[in-house]
């Protein structure tokens, strides 16, 4: 409940993420879980009766040695033992979640865990479920343990649609292999339109070829069965054991999905997980495996900060997903885009999320860069959104900044790793079916030409806004005639970012041009860096002419007027702070303005506007793009400040940390292990919560932005002594 008595819009049953590059598993405090696949389309294997919910069940029937029933114990659900803190403790960690139930007769530990991926192209799409049962009485007990998951596949994009409006429906075929102790549901998409998904390899806005759901029992004395009902099938396992006085016994299952429909393909997945159990001396949480892939930060003396950075790296690893169509891996934004709407959006986000990986997992960075190039046309347009199976489009947007985020990630990858040979690599362009390839260097040139020629500059000499820069809500907030604003708006944010990122990329390309073993690329490098340099010089001149003697930049020219003359907008300042041409005295003056105007009164960091000036029923003043707090804006700002005042940058990083977030907002579970991309600012009573203008009561508050920017900022601030991984 908020201080003003208003009800908080957060899910009643908090979400926690377990995952690798092929698996997304949301475990809830109630013991229920959502088994999600993102390898083709985003889909939920066990779709519940309400949006963003899953169907699974665990229970225990307890008998004495004479067969008399002593009780039935439901272990999952909001009305179960799991939801009662007096009967159950919940433990969440890297790659696992554990529920410990205590009754008068037994203690039960139920652990869900997955093995991490070790490179961008592997990972087991299944989790290990281990149940430890301990008899706490002095008498023999007979236990019937029941575990089930419901095969009810639904594409995320369809979960809020009525049955009549769904363009594809799904049908199960259940089969059982007693020898391998596996029960599975093969799932087939059915559509009335024959062009919707003509074959398994064609890109489509819908997926007709989801994976098969399976449950394998690793313990003996287990009976597998199926209970069918309408459009769903409950795959269940019942294991019956006898527990001597004070005896403890473990039961194990593997639950997951496979794109191969044969039992043998599922057995391969299970064998890989079982071998990992053996390698870790019978541990059930794959702790040793996660320790091998996560950065450890051994030189960090602040234990809380070190643990938080490991946590951020874990969440990025768990969110990362391999894409079967592009044959590459990316780090999705999560939250509304992926886990609710079921779309991969947007390209700029995916590139920001990969910035930290240049330090701890550069192989992943390479794959993300390839992924982005594969979603880029031969003329340099980076497709913003991906829906269904491999369908990349711009939605309703003509964005003006995607190329800038590509330049940022590429230059950071080259700078940190020194892997200049990557520029020679040939990568497919979009659409993949055309078979057109370019080198990474040529793709970079194409993107620059798109920025220069297609996006272009406006009459003030600044990068045009088109219909959105980073702030893709401009056209929702400001009621302006589209035909009069699309080609006339100019973005100070884009302009400042282009000045900084082109400078960084030019430095890297010139460094490459000086190397004798890259002579075949010399002519192209000379042309490209010269063109980029000329464009940047003109933009730099225009930006500082527009700035004049002001201490902070305007926000934009839009709809016949300028924004940000007196009201400070954070967006352009984050990049202006990183400009090498801006004297330190001007940076100090800008920092002073920021502290007085947008840091003042804020607990986490600078808000997006000093005095929110937009009026819209969907954008409260102090919320979202109308004055909310954003990790993606504060992150670059911290990096800019670190260039002349590192102690202040450290202070601001810790201010933005989850440690500080949970300190100020301990009653909101969303402040502990993940967060949304934006948080309500101090200007409204909903401070510290994700957007409360909308309704987050059934949406996962799990976003890559906070994890990526906090971790990347930490690496940048410790760059002088951090070790770069060669993974």
N, C-alpha and C positions, 0 to 999 in steps of 0.2 A: 504494500500500500504506500502511495506517495504522501508526502507531508500535507498535501491539500486534500487528502482523502480519496483521490482518484486511484482506481485499480491499475496495477502495473500489467502491461501487456507483454508477458514472458511465458514460455511454455511451463506448465505445471510440472512436467516430467523432464528435467534437464537432460541435455544431450551430451554425450562424450564420444570422441572419435577414436576408433581403432582402424588401422589401415596400412596398406602398402600400395605399390603402383598398379595393382590389379584388383584391389579389394577396398571397399568403403563399408565400414560397419559402425553404425551409430548405436551405442549401448546407452540405455536410459537408466536413471536411478532406480526405476521400478523393476529392473531386470528384463524388460522387454528390449528388443533390438530391431533395427532396420538394416536389412542386408541389401546393399546398393551396388549396382554395376555401372561403370562409366566408360567401359572399353569400346562399346559401340554407341548407342544412345544412353543417356542417363535413365536408369530405370530401377525400380524397387522390386526385388524378387519376392518379397512377402508383404506386399502392399496391404495396409490396414483399412479399416472401414472409414477412416477420416484422413484428410491429407496429411502427409508427412508422419505416418505412423506405420508400424510393422505388426505382423501377426506371428507370435511364437508363444510357447507355453512350457513351463517347467513345474513339476509338482512331485510330492512324495506321499505315498500311502504307507503308513507304518503299522506293523502287526507284531504281536508278541509271538513267542515260540509256539504257542498253541494255535495260532491263526486268528486270534481275536484282533480286530482292527482297533488301533490305538488313536488314529487320527489321520486326517487328510490335510496336507500342508501345501498351499499354493505359493510358489516361489516367485512368480512374475505377475506384474500388473499393479495398478495404483491401489488396489484393495488387498494386495498380497503382503507376505512377510517382508518382502524387499522394500516396501514403502514405509515400513515401521522402523524408525531408527532405534527403538528399544530391542527389536528382534533381529535386526540386520545392520551390519556395517558395510559400507561400500568403499572400495579402494580403486582409484583410477591412476594409471601410470603409463609409461611409454610402451605402447603395444599391447596393453592388457587392461581388463577390469575385473575386479574380484568382489563377489558378494559373499559375506559370511553370515550364515543364519544360525541362531542359537535357540534351542527349545529345551524343555525339561528332559528330553530323551536323547537328543543327538545334536551334533554340530555339523553343518554342511557348508563346504566352501565350493562355490561355483565360479570358475574362472574362464573368461573368454579371452583368447590371445591369438595374435597373428605373427607370422615371421616377416621381417622386413625384406624389401627388395634390395638387391646388391648392385644393380645397374639399371639404366632406364628401360631395359627391355625384358626384365624378369619379374617374378613375383607370383606367389600362390594365391589364387582367388578363393580362399577358404580360411576358416579359423578353427582353432582347436578349442573344444569345450571340455574342461576337466572338472569333474565333480568328486570332491573328497568327502566321504561320510564317516563320522566317528561316533560310535556308540558311547554315550556318557553314562550309561546305567550299568549295573552289575548283572544284567540279564541279557540273554540272547534276544536279538531283534531281527525281524524280517522286513526288508525294505523293498518296495516297488518304486523305482525312480522312473519318471516319465518326462521325456524331452520331445518337443515337436516344433516344426516350423511349417507355415502354410505357404504352399506354392500358389501365389497370386501375383503374377507379374503385371506391372503397369509402368508405362513410360511416364517420367516425371511431368512431361509437357501435357499429359492428359489427365493427371490425377484430380484436377478440379473441374473437369468437364463432365457433363451428364452423359449417360450411356449413349443417348441418341447422337451426341455431338462428337463422339470419339471416332476418329478415322480408321483406327485399327483396334481389333479385339484379339484376345489371346486365349489359346486353348491348350490344356495340359494333356499329356499322355504319361501315365505313371507306370513304372515297372520296378521290379525287385530282383536283385541278384543275391541269393542266399549265400553262395560260396564266398563272395567278396563282402558280404554284409553291407550292401549299399542299396538304398532306395532313392529313386530319382524321378523328377518330373521334367520331361522334355516339353518345351514351350514353343508354340508356333503362332506367328502373327497371321491374322485373317483380315483382309481388306476387300472392299467391293471394287476399288479402283485398281486395275491391273498394272498401271504405271507407277503406283506408289512405291513398291519395292520389287522391281522385276527380277532381281537376283540378289544374292548375298553380298556381292562386291560393289554394287552401284550405290552412289551417294543418294540419300533419301531423307526427307523431312521426318519420316517415321521409320521405326525398326521392326521388320518382320522376322528377325532372326535373333531373338534374345538367347542367352545361355540357358543351360539346363540346371535346375536346382537339385542338389543332392544332400543326403545325410548318410554318413557311414558310422557304424558302431565299431569301436576298437575293443570293446569289452565283451567277454563271453556272457552267456545267459541273457542275451538281448533279443527281443522280438521286434521286428520292423513291420509296420503296416501303414495303410493309407485309408483315410476317411474322406470321401468325396462329397462336395456340396456345391451345386451350381457352377460357378466359374473358378472354383478353388479346390485344392487338395491339401489335406493336412498329412504331412510326412512325419511319422512318429516312431519313437524308439522307447521300449519299456525294458528296463534292466532289473532283474530280481536277484537280490543277494541276501545272505544271512550275515549278520554282524555279531560276533561274539562280544562278550562284555569288554568294553573299553577298546575294541578293535577299530582300526581305520582302514578303509578300502577306497581305491580310486576307480572311477568310471570315466571313460573318454569317448568323445564323439568328434567327428570332423564334419563341419557344415560349410557348404560353399556352392560355387557354381562353375560350370565348365562349358566352353564353347564347342568342345567335342562332345557329341551326344552318347558315345559309347562308354560302357562301364570302365573300360581300360583307361580312357583318358582321365577319368575321375580318380582312378587308382594311382595314376602317375602323380597327381596333385597330392593325394593322401600319403603316398610314399615319401614325397619330399618333406612334408610336414612331420611325419613320423621319424624320419632320419634326423631332423633337427632336434626332436625331443631327445633322441639317444645322444646326440653330440653335446647337449647341455646337461648331461647327467640327470636325465629324467625331470628336468625343470619344466614347468607348464606355462611360463610367461615369456619364453624366448629372450630373456634378459641378456644373455651372453651375445646373442645375435644382434640385438639392438645396440649394445655397447660397441660393436665393431663398426657400425655405420654412422653413428651420431658423433658430432664433434664434442670434445670433453672440456675444452677451455681450462687446461691445467694451471695456467698462469694467473687466472682470475682469483683474487683473494676474497672477494665478496661472495660468500656461499650462496646467498639468496639470488644474486644477480647471475652467478654461474649456472645455477639450476634453472633459472628462467630462460637463459639463452639455449640450454640443452632442450628445454621444453618447446621453445619456438622452432628449433630445428626438427624436433620430432613431428610436430604438427604439420610442417611443410612436407616432410617425407610421407606422412600418413595421408595427406590430401592429394599428393601428386598422383596423376593417372596417365597410364599408357593408352594411346588411342589406336584402335585397330585399323582405321581408315588411313591415317597419316603415318602410321608406323613410327610414331614418336611420342614423347611424353611431355606433359605440361602440368603446371600447378594451377588448378582452378581457383576462382575467387571463393566459391562455396556460397553459403547463406542463401539469399533469395535466388540468384541467378542459376546456380547449378542444382542445389538441393531442393528447391521449390519449383522454379520454372522449368528446370531441366535443359538449360542452354549453357554452352560454354561462352561466357562473356566476362569482360571483353578482352581483346588482344592486348590493349595497353596494360590491363591488370596482370595478365599472364607474364608479361615481360618484367613488370615490377617485382612480381613474386619470386622471380629467378635470380634477382640481383645478389642475394646473400649466398646462393649456391655456387657462385664463382670461387668462393673461398673453401667451402666444405665438400662440394660435390660438383666439380666442373664438368664431369660427364653428363650430368643432368642439365647443366646450362647449355651445353652443345645441343642436346636433344631439343630443348625448348626453342633455341634459335632455329634449328632445322624446321621444327613444327611451324614457327611463325613464317618462315620463308615458303613453306608448302601451302600456307594460307594467303600467300601474296601473289598477285597477278604478275605477268611478265612486264607490265608497265608500272609496277611499284605500289599498287593499291593493296594495303593489308586489310583483309576481310575482318570485320569487327567481331562478328558473332558466329557461332557454330551451333546448329540445331540438328536433331535427329542423328543420322549416321553420316557424318562428314560433310553436311551441307553448310558451307560458309557463305555468309551474306553480310550486308551492312544494316539489316533491319530497316528502320526508318531514318537512319543517321547518315550524314555525310561528314564524318569526323575529320579533324584537321591536325591531329597530333599523334596518330599511331606510329608514324615513321620515326618520330622523335624518341619514343620509348624503345624502338628497335635499335636506334643509334646508341642510346644509353647502355643497353644491355650488351651489345656487341663490343663497344669500346671498353667497358669494364671487364668483359671476358678476356679480351686481348691484353689489356694492361696487367691484369692479375696473373694470368696463366702464361702469357708469352706464346700462346699457340697460334702463331700467324699462318701456319699451314692450313688452318681451318678456312681461310679466305679462298683457298684454291678448290675446296670441296664442291662438287656438283650436287645440287639439290633440286628436286622437282618444284615446279611452280603450280599455282592454282589456275584452272582445275587439273587435278592429277591425271584425269583421263586423257588430257591432251598430250601427255608425254613430253612436255617442255621442261628443260632443265637449264639452270644458270649456275655459275659459280656463286659462292657467298659474296665475293667482291662485286660481281655484276648485280646481284640482288640489292646490295647496298647502294650502288649507283642508281639503279632503277627507283629505289625508294627516295633517294635524294631528288631525282628529276620530278617525281610525283609531288614532293613537297614544294619544289621550286616552281613548277609549271602548272600543276593541276590545282593545288591549294593556293599558291601564289601569295602576293602581298596586296594590301589595300592602299588607299590614297595617302595614309600617314606613313607608309613604308613598313608596316608591321604585318606579321603573318595573319592571313585571313582566318576568321573564326569558323566559316561555313555554318553548319547547324549545331556544332558542339566542339569544344576542346575537352579538357579533362572533365569539366562540368557539363555532363551530358543532360542536365535538367534545364538548361537555359530556356529552351523553347517551351518547356512546361510551365516555367515560372513567369516568364515575361510574355504577355499576350501581344505578339507582334506579327505583322503580315509577313508571311514566309517569303513571298516573292520579292519583297523590298529589303529583306535583311540577310538572306542566304549569302549573297556575294559581296555585301558591303561591310559586314562586321569584321572587326580586327581584334585579335587576342594578344594582350600584353603577356599573358602566361605563356602561350606558345612561343612568342618572340623571345622572351627571356630564356626559356628552356632551349630553344634552338641555338641561341648564342652560346650557351654553356656546353650543350652536348655535341654540337658540331666542332667546337674547339677541342673537346676531348677526343673525338673520333679522328679529326685531322692529325692530332699529335700521334695517335697510334698508327695511322696509315703512313705518315711521314717517317716514323721509326722503322716501319717495314721497308719503305722505299730505300732506306740507307743500307739495307742488308744485301750483300753481294749474291746470295743464293736465291733472290727473288727478282732477278733481272727481267724475267719474262713478263712480269706484271708492272714493270717500271713505267711504261708509257701510260697505261691506264691509271695508275696511282697518281702520276703527275697531273693528268687532266682532271681527275676527280678532286684531288685536294685543292687544286687551283680554283676550280669552280665552286667548291664548298667554301673556300676562303673568301672569294669575292662576294658570294651571297651573304656570308656571315658578317663581313665588314659593312656592307650596306645596311643590314639589319641592325647591327650594333650602333651605327650612326643614327639611324631612325629612332631607335629605342632611347638613346641618351638625349636626342633632340626633344623627344616627347616628354622625357623625365624632367628636363630643365633643372631648376634649383630645388625641386621637390625632394623630400626625404624618402618617399615611397612611391611606387609605381601605380598608375591607374590600372583598372582591371580589364576594361575592354571598351571598344567603340561598337555600339549596338543600337539598332532601331533609332538612328538619328541623334544619338547622344553619347556622351562618355559616362562610364561608370567608374567610381573609385576616386573621384577628385578629392573629396573630403572624407568619405567613409572608406576606411582601409579594408581591402579584400586581401586575404592571405595568399591566394593562388600565385600571382606573379612574384611576390616577395620571396617565396621559397627558392626560386631560381635566380632572381636578381642577387640574392645574398651570395651566390656561388660564382658570380661574374668576376673574372680576373681584372677587367677594366674598371670595376667599381673600387675606388680607393677605400682603405680601411676606415678612414674617418667617416665616409658615407655609410659604410656597413655598420659602424657603431651608432650612427644617427638613426639608421633604419631599425636596428635592434632596440633602441630606446623607444621609437614609435611603436614597435610591436609590443613591447612590454606594457606600455601605457594603454594601448588600444585593444589588443586581442588576447594578450596573456593575462591581463588584469582580472582577477577573480576566478580564473580557470584552474581546475585541479589536475588536469591531465596534460594540457598544452594549449597552444593558441587555437582559438576558434576561427572559423572560415571568414567571418565578417565582424567588423567592429560594432556596427549597429545594423542588424539585418533590415534590408529595405524592400525585400520582395513581399508581395501580398498574394497568398495562394492558400486555399483551404487544405492542401496536401503538404504544405511546407511551413510549419510553425516557425515563428521567429526564434532562432536559436537551435533549429533542427536541420539536419542534413545540409544541403547546399544553400541553406539560408541561415548560416551562422552556427552550424554544428562543429564538433571537433572531428578532425580526419587524420588518421595515421599517415595516409599518402601525401598529405600536405606538410605535416610536422616532421616527417622523416627527412625529406630533402633540406628543410630549413635547419635541422640540427647539424646536418653534414656541412652546410654552408657556414654556420656559426663556428664549427670546429676548425675551420681554416684560419681563424684569427683569435679565437677564444675557446680553447679546448676545455678548460674547467667548466665554463658555462654550458658547453655542449653536453658534457657528462651530466650536469645537473638537470638539463632538460630531458636527456634520455631517461634518467631515473624517474623523472616526473611522469613520463609517458609509459613507464613500465607497468606490467600487471601487478607487481608488488605494491606499487603506489595506488593503482586502480582499486584493488581489493581492500586496501587500507581505508580509502575514502568511501567506498560503496560496498561494505561487507555483506549487505543483505541481498545483493543481486548476484545470483550464481554466475551470470554472464561475465562477471569481472574477474573470475578466477582462472579459467583454463582456455578461454577463447573470447572473442568479442566480434561485434559487427564491424564493418568498414568505417562507420561513423558512430559517434556517441553524442547524445544531447548535451548542449553546453550549459553553462551556469545561468543563462538568460531565461531558462524556463524551469518549472518545478520537476520536470522529468530528467533532470541532470543525471548523467552517468548511465542512462539506459540507451539501448538501440532505439531507432526511430519509433516514437510513440504516436506520431500522426497516423501511421499505418498500424497494422496489428501483427506483432511478432508472437502472438500466443500459440501459433502452431508452425512457426518457421524456425529452423535450426540457426541459432546464433553461433555460427562457426565460419569465420572468414580468414583468408590467408593474409590479408593486408596487415593486421597488427603483428602477426608472427614474422612476416617478411621484412617489414620496415624496422622493427625493433632489432632483429638479428643483423640486418644489413648495417644499420647505424652503429651497432656494437663493433662489427668487424672493421668499419671505416675508422672508428675512434681508436682501435687497438692495432691498426694495420702495421705499425712499426715492429711489432713482436709476434704477430699471429702467424701460425703455420698454415700454408695453403695446401689443401689436400690434392693428391693426384688421382683420386678415385675416378 
